[in-house]
Amino acid sequence: MFFSWDVLLVSLVVLAITYETQPWFRYYFRFTLYISIVMLTAVFLIPIAMFRPGNVHNTVLVAYFLGPLLNALLGMKVHLRNPENFVNDGSIICANHQSCLDFLGMITHWPTMERCAAIAKKEVNYIGPFGYVAGLCGTIFIKRNKAHDSHATMNEAAEQVKQKKLKLWIFPEGTRNSGKRDMLPFKKGAFYIAINAQLPISPVVYSYYYFLDHKQKRFDPGEIVMTVLPPVSTKGMTMEDLPELMERVRNMMLEVYQSSSDEISNANNAQPSS
């Protein structure tokens, strides 16, 4: 087979120039790299995680390797503020949801959270090696379009959180809120679990992704601030308190979201679009 180092060198130079000068190419290249590394890591971790199926400590193994690797390759920095606010005896973590890059923040600081599982929609279970490893790492999958099944799964999740003293990570917006300096209305699931199991809520707020614009096809290196707010107790609450609890937690998170987003955007000389 004919091979030319000159052709390879020219190809690499063209690739580098295109990457530096064409934001759309950089956008697709970086997302392809991100997803490829996650999938490849999942393939290598399957044989290890299979020895402890469903064990949340499998995620810590993933995090020690995958977090630093992704941050280095993508030029990202993820800052965690106030980790001492995490509750160690069982809690519901509520985080805002902007992009699949939220996983980067989770995996970077999973060792800090230690015993933590996540709730995800059932479809995630079918995303190749990633979905399979997610299940091996203790992720709890729910069918969002079937209320009865979702409630049963959430009640089971609440029991696991109490018995195993886990942190349960949930995105209460339910879907991604990309490109907007706001939060979508919260769904009831996380708060239903918290009240039903009398577990505290630990709000976690990601700052706005000023470096990411799906419409403009822009994905640059950048920084993310993750802020852990003080826990919100649900002791003595009933389902009648659920709407007020949802609104209170959302308002707390929205205030920190706006302030941390302004801070990180201004520090990086990038004003986010409205």
N, C-alpha and C positions, 0 to 999 in steps of 0.2 A: 504494500500500500504506500502510495506517494505521500510524503509529509513534508511540509515546508515551514521552517521556523519563521521565515519572513512573513508568510500569510498569517500565522498565528499572532505575530507581533503587531502587524497592521490591524488585525481584527480587534486585539485588545486595546489598541490606541483609539480606534473608532468607537469601541464600546465605552471607554472612559470619557471621551469627548462628548458623546451623546448623553451619557449619564450626568455630566456636569452642566450641560447646556439646555437639555430638554426636560422640563419638570414632569411631563406626562410619562416619559420613559423611566425617570427616577421613581415615580409613584408606583408603577407596575413592577419595576425591578425590586424595590424594597418590600412590597407586599408579597411578591413571589418568594423572595428570600426568607421573609418572616414565616410564612406558612410552610415552606419547604423544611426549614430547620425544625419547626414544631413537629411536623409529621415524621421526619427522619428520627428525631429524638424519641418519639413515641414508639417507633418500630424497635429501636434498641432497648427500650425500657420494658417492653411487654414481657420478655422472659423473666425479668427480675420481679416485676410487680405481680406476676402470676403466682408467686410463692405466698403472697399475702393479699389475695383478692378482696377488694372493698376496704382495705386498710388506708386510713387517711395519711398515715406516715409515708406511704408511697409518693404522695405529692411533694413531701419535703425532699425526697431523693431527686425528684424531677427538678425542683426549684434550685437546688444547689448547683446543678449543672446548667440548666437551661436559662435561668435568669441572667447571670453574668455574660453568657455567650450572646444572647439576643441583644442585650444592651450594648455590648462592644461592637457587634456587627452593624447595628442600626444607628449607632451614635446617640443613644438615648440615656437619660439620667432620670431615675425615679426616686424622689425624695419622700420618705415617710415621716410625718409629723405626729407627735403625741402617741406613740405606740403603747405607752403606759395606760392609755384609756381602754385597751382591749380587756374584756372580761374573760377570766380563765376558767370559770366554772359553768360554762354553757351560755351562749348568747346568739342572737340573730344579727348578723352583719348586713346592713343595708347600704348599698353603694350605687351611685349614679352610673349610667351606662351610655357610653358615647361611641364605642367602636370595638372591634375584635382586639384592638390594642389594649383594652382593659385587662386582658389576660396577662399582658406584660407586667402591669403593676402588681397583679395578684401573685404571679410566679416569682417576681423579684423579692417580695417580702413575705412569702409563705412561711419560711422558717421562723419569722418573728411571730406569726399567728399560731404556729405549731399545729395543734389539733383542730384542723378546719376542713370542712366539707363544703361543697357547693351544690346549689340547686340549679338545674338547667332544663330547658325544654327537651322533650323526648328526641327530637330530630338530631340533637347534638350527638347522641349515641351512635348515629349512623355516619358520622364524618370520619370514615376510614380509621386508621390507627389511633388518631387523636381521641375519637369517641370511645374506642375500646379501652384505651388507657385511662380515660376519664372515669369510666365505670370501675376499673381496677383500683383507682385512687379514692373511691368512696363517693363519687358524684351521685346525687339523687336526681333521677330523671322524672319529669312530670308531663302529663298530657294536658296542655293548656286548654284545648277545646272540649274537654270532658270534665265538668266541674266535680262530679262525684268522685272520679278517679283522682283528681288533683287534691281534693280535701282528704281523701284516704291516705294518699302519699305524704301530704304535709303533716297529718297527725302522726304517721309513722316516723317521719323525720324529727318531729318534736320529741318523741320518746327517745330516739337515738341521741339527740342533743343532750337531753337530761341525763340519761343513763351513762353515756360515755364522756359527758362534760365537753362537748364539741362546740366549736364556733360554726355557724351555718351561714354561708355567704349567699346572699340573694340580691338580684337587681330588681328593686320594686317597680321601676318604670316598665319592666316587662319586655321592652324592645329598645333598640339603640336610638339615641337622640343625637344624631350626628349633625354638625354644622350649625348648631344654635346655642346661644348663650342663655340657656334656660333648662328646665327639667320637665319632662312629660309628667302628667298626673300619675300618682302612684297606684298600683294595684293592691288588693287587700291581702294577698297571700302571706307576705312576711309578717304582717301585723296580726293576722289570724293565728299564725303559729306562736308568735311571741305572747299574745294574751292567753291563748289556750294552754300553753305550757308554763305561763308566768315567768317567761325568760326576758332578760333585759335586751334592748336593742342597741347595737353599736353602729352608729352612722359613720360611713367612710366616704369621703368626698374627693373625687378626682378633679383636678383643675382642668380648665378648657384646653383642648388640643389645638393650640394656635398653629402648630406645625403641620396640621393635617387638614386638607380641604378636598373632599371627594368630588365636588362639582368642578373645581379647577384642576383636578388631578395633580395635587401637590402633597407630597409626603417627605418632609425634611427631617434631619436630626433635631432633637429638641429635649425639653425637660417636662416632667410631670410631677406635680405635688399631690401626694395623697395625705389627707388630713383625717385622723381618727378623732371623732368628737366624743365628749363624755357620754357614758352609757345612759340610756333612758329606761327607767324602771317601769315594769308593767305589773308590779305587785298589787293585788287587789282589784285590777281592772277586769271589766267584763266586755262582752262584744258590743255593748252599748257605747263603750268608750273608744271603739275602733276608729270612727271617722275623725275624732279630735286628735287621737294619737297619730294618725297618718298625716294630718295637716301640720301638727307641731313638728314632727320629725322632718317633713319635707321643707318647712320654712327654715329650720335650723341648717339643713344641708344646703339649701339654696343661698342663704346668706354667706356661708363659707365658700361655696362654689364661686360666687361673684367676686369675693375679696381675693381668694387665692388665684383665680384666673387673671384678675387685673394685675396682681403682683408678678406672676410668672411671665405674663405677656409683656409687661412694661420692662421687666428685667432683661428680656431677650429682644427688645426693640421690635416687637411684632404686635401690632394692634389687631386683635381678632375681629373678624367680620361679624355683623349683627345677624 
